[in-house]
Amino acid sequence: MDYIFVTGIIGSLVLVTGAAWPESKKARHPVQSAKNWLFAIGGLILLLYALLGYLNGGPIFFVFLEVLILIASILMMLNVPDRIDIPVILGCAAILIIWSLALFEDYRTIIFILGLAGVGLGYAFDMRSLKRDAALTGGSILIAFFSYTEGSWIFFWLNVFFAIFSAFYLFKHLQRT
């Protein structure tokens, strides 16, 4: 096992633990939420993994994903209101989308872009919200598909489990309404 793979496994485990972790009803601010800390730390480790992978011939798209996750994590932890963080995330996503389109390979690039936007918005949306769980679920499914087609198994399995846990909380929200 090499250090890049180990970095990816550690980041994935931290992030999937965050996806599985229930939202705290006591947390009044995102920095008080263990789930949010797991998201932020896992995303940072996966940014390192994506950079190491890219420097060793992997696709740049995962670096784009993790940069957006880092920006979304910062906004999440600062508890920036949705009316501000949504335009910031969409603006950053638009820049990454334009860059991705410049590197356009095939239809998979579009799938990646949609997943990127979904996960980024999901991170930034308010805690314990239906739209957060829906965006995380949809974005993760799309990125899992993209990862499968790229043969990036760490990102594939990470997003499969992330989608499963996000969908679990999404269905819990839907049952309450």
N, C-alpha and C positions, 0 to 999 in steps of 0.2 A: 504494500500500500504506500502510495506516495503522499507527500504533504498537501498537495492540492486536493486530492480525494478526501483526505482526513478533514481538511478545512471545510469542504462542502458537506460532509456528513455532520460535523459539529453544528454548522450553521443551520442545516436542515432540521436537525433534532431540536434545536432551540426554537426555531420558527414554528415547527409543527406542534411543539409543546404549547407555544403561545396560541395557536389556533384551537387547540383542544381545551385550553384553560378557560373556565367560565368567567364572564364579565363580573367584576365585583360590584355589588349594589352599594357598597359603602364608599367606594372611590368617588370623591367629588371632583378630582382633577386627574387627568390622564397619567401624570407621574406617580400617582398613588396606586395605579393598576399594574399588577404583576403581568397580566396579559400584554399590556402595551410595552412594558420593558422587554418581555420576551420577543415581541415583534421587532422592536428597535434593535436589540442586540443581535438577534438572528439575522436581520436584514444587513447589519453592518458586517457580520462575519461572511454572509453570502456575497456582499460586494467585494470583499477581499478574494473570495473564491472565484467570482466571475472575472475579476481583473487578472488573477493568476492564470485562469483558463484561457483568457483572451491572449495574454502574453505568450502562451504556449500553443497558439493556433486555434483556439476555440472561437465561437461566434461572438461578435461584439454586442449582439442583441441582449444577452444576459447582463452585460455591464449596463446597458441602457435601463433595463428593468430595475436593477438594484440601485442605480442612481436615483431613479424616481421614487423607489421605496425609501431611500435615505431622506430625500426631501419631504416625502409624506410623513415619515416618522418624526422629523423635526417639528413639522406643523402640528402633528398629533400631540406630541409631548408638550408643546407650548399652548395647547388647547385653543388654537386659532379657530375662530368661528367659521362654520361652513360657508358663509357668504364671502369669506376672504380666501379660505384654503381651496375651495373648489376652483375658482379662477386661476389661482397659482398652480395647482396641480394640472389643470387643463392646459395652461400656458406652457408649463414644463413638458407635459406629454406632447403638446403640439410640436415643440422644438424637436423632441426625440422622434416623433412620427415623421416629420419632414426629413430628418437625418436618415431614419429607417427607409423611407421611400427613395431617398437618393441611393441607398444601398440595395434597393429592391431586388430580390432574388426570384420570388414567385408568390403565389397566393398565401403561402405560410407567413409572409411578412405582414400581411393584413391581419391575420389571426393573432400574431404576436402583438401588433399595435393595439388591437381591441382588448386583449388580455392585459396589456400594460396599463392602459387607461383604467380598466376596471379595478385592478388591484390597487393602483395608486389612489383612486378615489375611495376605495374601501378603507384604506389606512386612514385617510383624512376625515372621513365622515364621523359624526358624533358616536361615542361609545353607546352600546346597547340599542342601536337603531337598526330597523329593518333594512334600510338602504345600505348600511355598512355591510351587513351579512350577505345581502344580495350581490353587491359589487365584488366582494371578496370571493364568493362562490363562482360567479360567472367568469371573472378575470382569471381565477386559478384553473378553471376547466380549460379555458382557451390556451393558457400558457402551458398546461400539461400536454395538450395536443401538440402545440408547437415544439415542446421539448422532446416529445416522442419522435416527431418527424426529424428532429436534429440529432437524435441519439444521445441526448444529454440526460442520462438516467438519474442523476442526483436532482436536477430541476424537475424532471418528470415526476418522480415519486414524491418529492416535496410538494408539488402542486396538486397531485392526486390526494394526498392526505390533507393538505390545506383545504382543498375543495370539500372533502368529506366532512371535516369538522366545521367549516363555515356553513355548509348546507344543514348540518345538524342544528346549529343555532338559528339559521334562517327558518327552518321548519318549526322550531320552538316559538319564534316570533309569530309565524303565521297561525299557529294553534291558539295563541292568545287573542288574535284579532277576530 
